[in-house]
Amino acid sequence: MQRDHSLGALLRWGLSAGLLAGSFAGWPAAGLAQTPPTVPPAPASSLPYQARALVAGVRFVGNETTKEQFIQSQLKTRKDREFDPEVVQADVRRLATTGRFHKVDTYTQETPEGILVTFAFTERMSIREIKYLGNRNINDKTLAKQDGLEIGDSLTPYAVEEGRRKIEEYYHSKGFGKTQVAILEGDQSPDGRVVFVINEGQLERIASVKFVGNTIATDERLKTQIKSKPGFLWYLFKGQVDRKQIDEDIERLTAYYRALGFFNARIGRELQFSESGQWLTLTFVIDEGPRYVVRNVTVAGNEKFPTQTLLDQMELKSGDYFNLGKMNRDANSLRDIYGGQGHIFADIQADPRFLEEPGQLDLVYNVKEGGVWRASRVNVHIEGEHPHTREKVVLNRLSVRPGDILDTRELRASERRLKASQLFQNDPMTGETPQVVVRPPELQDAVGNVADGEGPRTGMYRGQSPGGSY
């Protein structure tokens, strides 16, 4: 018989059980003599505390470009505090990690007022100027956003080399595949100048994309899976050659084929440039391999529903070619079946199991049903500068009430009604949308939380933008 849990009842039970266990822990065992605890002997008196000398002052020497305010923010050695050599060494390590100093030394001097601590700095050269030479197609302002360098930053060989690499990588992503960037000044610059010399080379564009070896999908279908494509309007816009993107396209095509059951598919590419070096013919070479067939489909761990009842609701059957989209839809169908009966925390996991026979696999859906849950209460949180939307407005759009058995399909329908009401911020791109959120029982005693998201109020919506959790 399926148990029907109420979240509030479970929490009350847990509290009672905790009190009972505490009572048991305080009871002595029956029939045992009570032996008074042995009092440990008093420890021997320790030596009296001897106060350390105070810090009479903290001085900084050699910081020509680094402000004292920044240095002080890194120190725990302060005037009128007890002098501690370990704290001073920790301050030195902390200053070294800022990257602004080549060397940090400390000196101490005893005075009648205490210890005078001096920090002596050998600063790294800071960047005072950044220049780009040879860039004709990309302006200085754009390159300055890519190299990661700022005026006033520490001038280190690593930072300059990283800036060079980022500029070169940016050029390659914009179709200048043969661009080379060299460092003219920077790694050993005595005056803080960083100068990059850029040899842009020829702008490379994609003339056409071809596929070889594909039988399951047409060229046009495969083109929808990649991002490397010819430009438009006589190739004036986009269509630049990006080798990194081509490699990512290979991964996208591989994932596409595996989703259709071609688990052994291999994808390569050929780059053929025109004599001018400006136009590229991109060819993807495909070795599809065998397409896997589902031998058996089974469900494991199900108790509430018969196996055949669940199998009848599935789209992917025994004997079909494996299809990742169908498998995911079937898993969601099982979640809806269980979620529609109050098993909102049911865990459904699809497990394709490859067999020794080539081209075949078994598909097992592992089910952890969990209990049937009711709504303890529904919390509504409305946030904003001047929230005025009443809770009743939200509750009227929900199809769940305290005491109801929770149904995941009804929760989704309630969420759709909140989004369609145009009362709240609804921007899927930023995640600022009303949401119906069901909290796991171990987190809080309220199961229903409505509308999660936040965002500024705009004139496009009637009412108030929600924030936090509803």
C-alpha positions in Angstrom: 0.0 0.0 0.0 1.4 3.4 -1.0 2.1 5.7 1.9 0.8 9.3 1.7 3.1 11.6 3.6 2.4 15.1 4.7 5.5 17.2 5.0 4.4 19.0 8.2 3.6 15.6 9.8 7.0 14.3 8.9 8.7 17.2 10.4 6.7 16.9 13.6 7.6 13.3 13.8 11.3 14.1 13.4 11.1 16.6 16.2 9.4 14.1 18.6 11.9 11.4 17.8 14.7 13.8 18.5 13.3 14.7 21.9 12.8 11.1 22.7 16.3 10.2 21.8 17.6 13.0 24.0 15.6 11.7 27.0 17.0 8.2 26.5 20.5 9.6 26.4 20.0 11.2 29.8 18.7 8.1 31.6 21.2 5.9 33.6 21.3 2.2 32.8 19.0 0.2 35.3 20.8 -1.9 38.0 24.1 -0.1 37.7 25.8 1.6 40.6 26.3 5.3 40.2 30.0 6.0 40.5 30.9 9.7 41.0 33.1 11.0 38.2 36.8 11.3 39.0 37.9 14.9 39.3 41.2 15.4 37.4 44.0 17.1 39.3 44.4 20.8 38.9 47.0 21.7 36.4 50.2 23.2 37.6 50.2 27.0 37.5 51.6 28.3 34.2 54.1 31.0 33.9 52.6 34.6 34.0 51.9 36.1 30.6 54.6 38.5 29.4 53.4 41.3 27.2 55.2 41.8 24.0 56.5 45.2 22.9 54.1 47.4 21.0 54.5 48.5 17.4 55.7 52.1 17.6 55.0 52.8 13.9 55.1 51.3 10.4 57.1 52.9 7.6 57.2 52.3 3.8 60.3 52.8 1.7 60.6 52.4 -2.1 56.9 52.5 -3.0 57.1 55.1 -5.8 53.9 54.0 -7.7 52.0 51.9 -5.2 49.9 54.0 -2.8 50.4 53.6 0.9 46.6 53.1 1.4 46.8 49.9 -0.7 49.8 48.6 1.2 48.1 49.3 4.6 45.1 47.3 3.4 47.3 44.3 3.1 49.0 44.5 6.5 48.0 43.3 9.9 51.0 44.8 11.6 49.6 48.1 12.9 50.8 50.9 15.2 50.0 50.3 18.9 49.4 46.5 18.4 51.7 43.9 19.8 54.8 43.2 17.7 54.8 39.7 16.3 57.5 38.6 13.9 55.2 35.8 12.4 52.6 38.4 11.6 55.2 40.6 9.9 56.3 37.6 7.8 52.7 36.9 6.9 52.3 40.5 5.8 55.4 40.1 3.5 53.9 37.0 1.9 50.6 38.8 1.4 52.3 41.7 -0.3 54.3 39.4 -2.5 51.1 37.8 -3.8 49.8 41.1 -5.1 52.3 40.9 -8.0 53.2 44.6 -7.6 56.6 44.0 -5.9 59.7 42.3 -7.1 61.0 42.1 -3.5 59.8 43.0 0.0 62.3 43.4 2.9 61.5 44.3 6.5 63.7 46.1 9.2 62.9 46.6 12.8 64.3 49.2 15.2 63.8 49.4 19.0 62.7 52.8 20.3 61.5 53.9 23.8 57.9 53.7 22.4 58.3 50.2 21.0 59.3 48.5 17.8 59.5 50.6 14.6 58.8 48.3 11.6 60.0 49.4 8.1 58.8 47.7 4.9 61.3 48.2 2.0 59.9 47.6 -1.5 61.5 46.9 -4.8 58.6 47.6 -7.1 58.0 45.9 -10.4 57.8 48.2 -13.4 54.2 49.3 -14.0 52.6 49.6 -17.5 52.6 53.2 -18.6 51.7 52.9 -22.3 50.3 50.2 -24.6 50.8 50.5 -28.4 49.8 48.4 -31.4 51.7 48.5 -34.6 50.5 47.1 -37.9 46.8 46.7 -37.1 44.9 47.8 -40.2 41.6 45.9 -39.9 41.1 46.0 -36.1 41.4 49.3 -34.3 43.3 50.0 -31.1 40.2 50.3 -28.9 39.0 46.8 -29.8 42.5 45.3 -29.2 42.7 47.0 -25.8 39.6 45.1 -24.7 41.2 41.8 -25.7 44.7 41.8 -24.3 43.7 42.1 -20.7 46.3 44.7 -19.9 45.6 48.0 -18.2 47.7 51.1 -17.6 49.1 50.9 -14.1 49.3 47.1 -14.0 52.5 45.4 -13.0 54.7 44.9 -16.0 55.6 41.2 -16.0 56.8 39.0 -18.8 53.9 36.6 -18.2 51.2 39.4 -18.4 52.7 40.7 -21.7 52.9 37.2 -23.2 49.3 36.5 -22.3 48.3 39.8 -23.9 50.2 38.8 -27.1 48.5 35.4 -27.1 45.0 36.9 -26.6 45.4 39.4 -29.5 46.6 36.6 -31.8 43.8 34.4 -30.8 41.3 37.2 -31.4 42.6 37.8 -34.9 42.3 34.1 -35.7 38.7 34.1 -34.6 38.0 37.0 -37.0 39.3 35.2 -40.1 42.9 36.2 -40.0 44.2 32.7 -39.6 47.9 33.5 -40.4 48.1 36.6 -38.1 51.3 36.7 -36.0 51.8 39.0 -33.1 55.3 39.8 -31.7 56.4 41.8 -28.6 58.6 44.7 -29.6 58.7 46.2 -26.1 57.3 45.0 -22.8 59.0 42.0 -21.3 62.2 43.9 -20.6 61.0 47.5 -21.1 62.9 50.0 -18.9 60.2 52.7 -19.3 57.0 50.8 -18.8 56.0 50.7 -22.5 54.3 47.7 -24.1 54.4 47.5 -27.9 52.9 44.8 -30.0 53.8 44.4 -33.6 51.0 42.7 -35.6 51.3 41.0 -39.0 47.7 40.6 -39.9 48.1 38.6 -43.1 45.2 37.8 -45.4 41.6 37.8 -44.3 40.3 34.3 -44.9 36.6 33.6 -45.7 34.6 30.4 -46.2 33.6 30.0 -49.9 31.6 26.7 -49.4 31.0 23.9 -47.0 30.8 20.3 -48.1 30.2 16.9 -46.5 31.6 13.5 -47.6 30.4 10.1 -46.3 27.1 11.1 -44.9 24.2 8.8 -45.7 21.7 9.2 -42.8 21.4 13.0 -43.2 21.6 15.4 -46.1 24.1 18.2 -46.5 21.5 20.8 -45.7 20.5 19.0 -42.5 24.1 18.8 -41.4 24.7 22.5 -42.1 22.1 23.3 -39.4 24.4 21.6 -36.9 27.5 23.7 -37.5 28.5 27.4 -37.2 31.2 27.6 -39.9 29.3 28.8 -42.9 29.9 31.2 -45.9 28.9 34.8 -45.4 26.0 36.5 -47.0 25.4 39.6 -49.2 28.3 38.7 -51.5 30.3 37.5 -48.6 30.6 40.9 -47.1 29.3 39.9 -43.7 30.5 37.0 -41.5 31.9 33.9 -43.1 35.4 34.4 -41.7 37.5 31.3 -41.1 37.8 30.4 -37.4 39.8 27.3 -36.9 38.7 26.9 -33.3 35.1 27.1 -34.4 35.7 24.5 -37.1 37.1 22.1 -34.4 33.9 22.8 -32.3 31.8 22.0 -35.4 33.5 18.6 -35.5 32.3 18.0 -31.9 28.8 19.2 -32.8 28.6 16.8 -35.7 29.9 14.0 -33.6 27.3 14.7 -30.9 24.6 14.8 -33.6 25.6 11.4 -35.0 25.8 9.8 -31.5 22.4 11.1 -30.6 21.1 9.1 -33.6 22.8 5.9 -32.5 26.1 6.2 -34.4 28.3 5.8 -31.4 31.4 5.0 -33.4 31.1 7.9 -35.8 34.3 9.7 -36.6 34.5 13.2 -38.2 37.4 14.9 -39.9 37.9 18.0 -41.9 39.8 19.2 -45.0 40.8 22.8 -45.6 41.4 23.8 -49.3 42.4 27.4 -49.9 42.3 29.2 -53.2 45.5 30.4 -54.9 45.1 33.8 -53.4 44.7 32.3 -49.9 41.5 34.3 -49.3 38.8 31.7 -49.9 38.4 28.4 -48.2 36.5 25.2 -49.2 35.7 23.4 -46.0 35.0 19.7 -46.3 33.8 17.5 -43.4 34.8 13.9 -43.9 32.4 11.5 -42.1 32.8 7.9 -41.2 29.4 7.0 -39.8 30.1 3.5 -38.6 27.2 1.1 -37.5 24.0 2.4 -36.1 23.0 0.9 -32.8 19.7 -0.8 -32.3 17.8 -1.1 -29.0 17.5 -4.8 -28.2 15.4 -4.5 -25.1 13.7 -1.7 -23.1 13.0 -2.4 -19.4 12.1 -0.5 -16.3 13.8 -1.2 -12.9 12.7 -0.2 -9.5 9.0 0.5 -10.3 6.5 -0.7 -7.7 3.4 1.5 -8.1 2.9 1.1 -11.8 3.3 -2.2 -13.8 6.2 -2.4 -16.1 4.1 -2.9 -19.2 1.9 0.1 -18.4 5.0 2.2 -18.3 6.5 0.7 -21.5 3.3 1.4 -23.4 3.8 5.1 -22.8 7.3 5.1 -24.3 8.2 6.3 -27.8 11.4 4.3 -28.1 10.6 0.6 -28.5 12.6 -2.6 -28.7 14.0 -3.1 -32.2 14.2 0.7 -32.9 17.4 2.5 -33.7 18.7 4.3 -30.7 17.6 8.0 -30.5 18.8 10.3 -27.7 15.8 12.7 -28.2 13.3 9.9 -27.9 15.1 8.5 -24.8 15.0 11.8 -23.1 11.3 12.3 -23.9 10.5 8.9 -22.5 12.3 9.7 -19.3 10.3 12.9 -19.0 7.1 10.9 -19.7 7.9 8.6 -16.8 8.6 11.6 -14.5 5.2 13.0 -15.5 3.5 9.7 -14.8 5.0 9.6 -11.3 4.8 13.3 -10.7 1.1 13.3 -11.6 0.5 10.9 -8.7 2.4 13.0 -6.1 5.8 11.4 -6.6 7.3 14.9 -7.3 10.8 13.7 -6.2 10.8 10.6 -8.2 14.3 10.0 -9.7 14.2 8.6 -13.3 17.5 7.8 -15.0 18.0 6.3 -18.4 20.9 3.8 -18.7 22.0 2.6 -22.2 23.9 -0.6 -21.7 26.2 -1.7 -24.6 26.3 -5.4 -25.4 29.1 -7.6 -26.6 27.2 -7.9 -29.9 28.3 -5.0 -32.1 25.6 -2.5 -32.9 23.2 -3.5 -30.1 22.3 -2.1 -26.7 19.8 -2.5 -23.9 18.0 0.5 -22.5 17.1 0.4 -18.8 15.1 3.1 -17.0 16.1 3.1 -13.3 13.3 4.4 -11.1 13.4 5.6 -7.5 9.8 6.4 -6.8 10.0 8.1 -3.5 6.9 9.0 -1.4 3.7 10.8 -2.3 3.8 14.4 -1.1 1.1 16.9 -0.3 1.5 20.7 -0.2 2.0 21.8 3.4 1.5 25.5 2.5 2.1 27.8 -0.4 4.5 30.8 0.3 4.3 33.9 -1.9 7.2 36.4 -1.9 6.9 39.6 -3.8 9.9 41.9 -3.9 10.7 45.3 -5.5 11.0 48.9 -4.6 7.2 49.3 -4.2 5.6 45.9 -4.2 1.8 46.2 -4.5 0.7 43.0 -6.2 -1.4 41.1 -3.6 -0.8 37.5 -2.8 -4.3 36.7 -3.8 -3.5 37.7 -7.4 -0.7 35.0 -7.5 -2.8 32.4 -5.6 -5.7 32.7 -8.1 -3.4 31.6 -10.9 -2.2 28.5 -9.0 -4.0 25.2 -9.2 -2.5 23.9 -6.0 -3.8 24.4 -2.5 -2.5 23.3 1.0 -3.4 19.7 1.5 -3.5 18.9 -2.2 -1.4 16.0 -3.6 1.3 17.7 -5.7 1.1 17.2 -9.4 4.1 18.3 -11.5 1.9 18.9 -14.6 -0.4 21.2 -12.6 2.7 23.0 -11.2 3.9 23.7 -14.8 0.4 24.9 -15.8 0.5 27.3 -12.9 3.8 28.6 -13.9 2.6 29.2 -17.5 -0.4 31.2 -16.2 2.0 33.4 -14.1 4.2 34.1 -17.1 1.2 34.8 -19.3 -0.3 37.3 -16.8 2.3 39.9 -17.7 2.3 41.0 -14.0 5.9 40.1 -13.5 9.3 40.4 -15.2 9.5 37.6 -17.8 12.9 37.5 -19.4 14.1 33.9 -20.2 17.5 35.3 -21.5 18.5 36.5 -18.0 16.5 33.9 -16.0 14.2 36.6 -14.6 10.9 34.7 -15.0 8.2 33.7 -12.5 8.7 30.1 -11.5 6.9 27.6 -9.4 9.6 26.0 -7.2 9.1 22.9 -5.1 11.6 22.7 -2.3 13.0 19.4 -1.2 11.5 18.4 2.2 14.9 18.4 3.9 15.3 22.2 3.2 12.1 23.6 4.7 8.6 22.8 5.9 6.9 24.6 3.1 6.7 22.6 -0.1 5.2 25.2 -2.4 7.3 28.2 -3.4 6.0 30.3 -6.3 7.8 32.6 -8.8 11.5 32.7 -8.5 13.4 35.5 -10.2 14.3 39.2 -9.9 14.7 42.2 -12.1 14.1 45.9 -12.4 10.6 47.0 -12.9 9.9 48.3 -16.4 6.9 49.9 -18.1 6.4 46.8 -20.2 4.6 45.0 -17.3 1.6 45.7 -15.2 2.4 45.1 -11.6 5.7 44.4 -9.8 8.7 42.4 -10.7 9.2 39.5 -8.3 12.5 38.8 -6.7 14.0 36.1 -4.5 11.7 33.1 -4.1 7.9 33.0 -4.1 
